[in-house]
Amino acid sequence: MLPGNMMDRPLTVPSILDFAAEIHGDASVVSARVEGDVHRYTYANAHRRVSRLAHALQALGIKDGDRVATLAWNGYRHFELYYAISGIGAVCHTINPRLFEDQIIYIVGHAADRILFLETSFLPLVEKLADRLPKDLRYVVLCAREDLPETDLDVLVYEELLSGQPDTIAWPELDERQASGLCYTSGTTGNPKGVLYSHRSTLIHTMGLLAVAEKIGLRPERSLLPVVPLFHVNAWGLPFAAPLVGTTFVLPGARLDGPGLFAFMDQEKVNTSWGVPTVWFGLLAEMRKQGRKPEGFENVLIGGSAAPKPMIEEFERDFGVNVIHGWGMTEMSPVGSVGVFKARHRALPEAERMHLKTAQGRRMFGVEFKIVDAAGARLPHDGVAFGELHVRGPAIMSAYFNDEDASEGAFDEEGWLKTGDVARIDPEGFLFLVDRTKDVIKSGGEWISSIDLESAALAHPDIAECAVIAVSHPKWSERPLLVAVLKDGARMSAAEMKDFLADKVAKLWLPDDVVFVDELPHTATGKLSKRELREQFKDYVLPGC
């Protein structure tokens, strides 16, 4: 090997904010605060406050490799924690407050967190859990002294920590391979599993986003609002990508219902927003009610679970909002693919263009895909063959954090990560998710895609949300059951729903029954919880059985 004669400088997280403060220093971070007002400052101001926070963390004794936890909404103080914690060599551990209480307790203990930074709105939760949390865990409330509610906890106040600290810092020399962030999966089976990101993996993932930045709403002098929480898998990398590009970063705080989100996006003239389908159901309902989209709204990136075709069509046809489909996993930093079109794709007839919009896009730079059959043999990327999707790349985990049991079996013999998704890939690289391996319905030797059947059902104007699960059948092993939520005031029978689907899916795919419910269960990250639904209907007997 002949080594190149290039400087060996580490890729580190604080270098992003250093760059943003110098090159995009006048671009803004806008936050809806828990206190009820809107906070605004620039990346240059953010850098000064991050420097103060970094000094404060060091004064509290936080050292290399220490885990520092956050329990916070999308706001500027949470954004500051991302950079100050990792900047001094510690690990920013974001906790999802929507997890079960036992899962939060497990996560804090498993991560061995030293400090927990929390919003005032989470004080009642932490007070309730305090007796079961580590005794040496310290608490810092994200507020000023005058906004601190009464509490029996021994707490520090965020703004007081920053007061008097220097507003510049010389970051320590960090190894790019050392840990910078820690996120846990939502724990749908067993305990949540930790994914430990490095500075290097975070920078490489960010650069992958920048390779398609303009197409996904990351542009200077434009604004982007992450509905995806900062406590969920690094808000899909946006706290790093937005400052690097100079995009105005609009943080919506805690209110993410349709009317609240519409009002804030409209007020701030947000150009692009990223989030999961469940959030967009609420926003679309408000857009229908108002007969318009929020002012300035141009692009929506939908990920977390497959976006139904009717949702894509409504955004695009009725409101002129460009839909970008994406896919990824906590284990992948997390974005693996985005639906970026070329000119020839945009020029396709509408039916063909919409078909491609339902794909999860094409792989990001730094991510490799393969699909395999049940024996592990590679399948062609011909748009027809489908099998389990495996991935690898420099921003994809190599093991779960301190969890050998979970790591065992997560990879194939070549070291690729098994995603648990069943997919097909066409010759142009478009990824189409067929189903999760645990959700696909195996009926009489044939596979039925719950995702495609759900999309067909959602095309009915009276269906607000639905899920398809497998239930046992004495002859066919499994048959599909459609569980649906009707829109307010709508009425429908199971027979009417089946008639609607009759010319939209293969006869084999028609659900054996349709059940209407008031609401569907969701995971802590906003996805439909089919595990809970399967448990709820585990003893369900189909008609005629």
Secondary structure, 3 states (H helix, E strand, C coil): CCCCCCCCCCCCCHHHHHHHHHHCCCCEEEEECCCCCEEEEEHHHHHHHHHHHHHHHHHCCCCCCCEEEEECCECHHHHHHHHHHHHCCCEEEECCCCCCHHHHHHHHHHHCEEEEEECHHHHHHHHHHHHHCCCCCEEEECCCHHHCCCCCCCEEEHHHHHCCCCCCCCCCCCCCCCEEEEEECCCCCCCCCEEEEEHHHHHHHHHHHHCCHHHHCCCCCCEEEECCCCCCHHHHHHHHHHHHHCCEEEECECCCCHHHHHHHHHHHCCCEEEECHHHHHHHHHHHHHHCCCCCCCCEEEECCCCCCHHHHHHHHHHHCCEEEEEEECHHHCCEEEECCCCHHHHCCCHHHHHHHHCCCCEECCCCEEEEECCCCCECCCCCCCCEEEEEECCCCCCCCCCCHHHHCCCECCCCCEEEEEEEEECCCCEEEEEEECCCCEEECCEEECHHHHHHHHHCCCCEEEEEEEEEEECCCEEEEEEEEEECCCCCCCHHHHHHHHCCCCCHHHCCCEEEECCCCCECCCCCECHHHHHHHCCCCCCCCC
